């Protein structure tokens, strides 16, 4: 390679790495907005505000009521649904405004996340700052975001006719899709980041991937608990209803429905899921320490284990204290922190995304990239 070609290759690689940095910082900002969205969604649920807006207006809904007449109109719509008639009958306009603003903020933030993702995506794409291998991943995340909006309304609609709350099935689905979007964004961002060490062996990579799935499954179980308000009952630990394995777990028929509609069973399974996740986290530490001793991969498993233990502790506090909103939201936020770290660790065991072939002109360039 001539000196001039080497200079051009170095410049090309410097541009590529700079573009990766900009895209990565954008995705980290998206993660922050997603985190805020999930927390506000949790507050909306805990304050029982989710059914205060009874219509889905993706565009016009950005504008809240601006006059007394418009507020009365919104309140009148709320008076038509079962939640008002059976739970909040006689609610004052001021009390209605409180729950309305929570749901309005949640929907506005959801729209904001869409813009925060879509507009920079278009900019990076049109200006050639996105690598070809990353484009399908980002489009997939965008599609999931569109689906999530529809699922959100599908969830709300379940509480507008025959119920005084939303379906726990739909709430758990809504929460899980939000976490899938969060996880996918974290994986792409981490794949674009420089890594301090090479990829781990196959067994370590596979274990890390299963840990991400385990965390997502536990979050789904938490969604069922939230949908059934199962955390408001059996507020003791380690015993539940006076026993390690309480009675009445299969009180409903058919038997399988207890896993989704029996609050006692749903809470019990969520507890078992927490124990299983903690055991898996400890097992991962031992496994990786043996396979990759002294590496960043091994050190990350220790931090992950600490995060899972902290999350379990906050979960126990949430239960024993009968779900105070601040502790409950901390529990929900910690779940996202654990999920982020699980995703970051998994991607780190696989190494960064490979550089496009057009920038691989020499071994010297690979060494430059490794040193960044």
C-alpha positions, 0 to 999 in steps of 0.5 A: 500500500502506498503512503497516500493510500494508507493516509486515505484508509486512516481517514476513512477509518477515522470517519467510520469510528466518528460516525459510530460514536455519534450514532452510539451517543444518539442511541444512548439518549434514546435509551434514556428516553425509553427509561423515562417512558417506562417509569412514567408508565409505571407511575401512570399504572400505580396512580390508576390513571391509565384509563383517564383518556378514553380515546386514541388520537395519535395527532390531536391528542398532543393538545390537552384540554385548554378550557373549562368546557374541554375539561368537562367534556373529557370528564364526561367521557370518563364517566361513561366507562366502568372504572368511573361508575364502579370505582371513582363515582363522584370524582371531582374535576380536580381529581380527574385532572390529576389522573388525566395529566399522568396518562397524557404525559405518558402518551406525550413521552411515547410520541416524543420517543418516536421522534427522538428515534425516527428523525435522527435515524433519517438524518444518519441514514440520508447523510451516509453515516449508518453502516449497511449491517446496522440499518435493518436492526434500526428499522426493526426497532422502529417497527417495534415502536410502531407496534408498541403504540398500537399495543398500548391502545389495545391495552387501554381499550381492554378497560373501557367496556367490561372491566374497571382496569386493563387486562393483565395479559395486555399490560404484560405484553405492553411492558415486555415489548417496551423492554424488547425495544430497550434491549434491542437499542442497548445491543446495537449501541453496545455493538457500535462501541469499542471493546476492551477485550476480544470476544469470549468463548462460545459457552460464555456467549451462549450463557450471556444470551440466555441471561438476557432472555431470563431477565425479559421473562422475569419482567413479563412475570412482573407485568402480570403481577402489576396487572393483577395488583398481586403485589398488594396481597401476601405482603410477607417474606420469605413466607407467603400466606404463612408457608414457603409454598402456599395453598390455593395456588390451583384454585381456578380451573383449568389449572393453567389459568392460575398462572395468569389470573390467580393473583396468589399463583402469579405472585408466587411464580414471580418470586420463584422467577426472582430466585431462579434469576439470582441462582443463574446470576451466581452460576454465571459468575462461577461458569465464566470465572472458570472459562475466562478467569481474570477477563473483563467478561468475568468481572462483568458477571460479578457486577451483574450478580450484584445488580440482580441481588440489589433488584431482588432486595428492592423487590422484597421491600416493595412487597413488604411495604405494600407497593409504595409508589417510590419504591415500586418505581425504583423496582421497575427502574432497576429492572431496566438497569439489570436488563441493560447490563445483561444486554451490554454483557452479552454483546461484549462477549461477542465483540463489536460489530465488524468493520465494513470491508471497505475500511479493512485495507491493512492489518495496521488499520485493525490495530488502530481500531483495537487501540481506540 
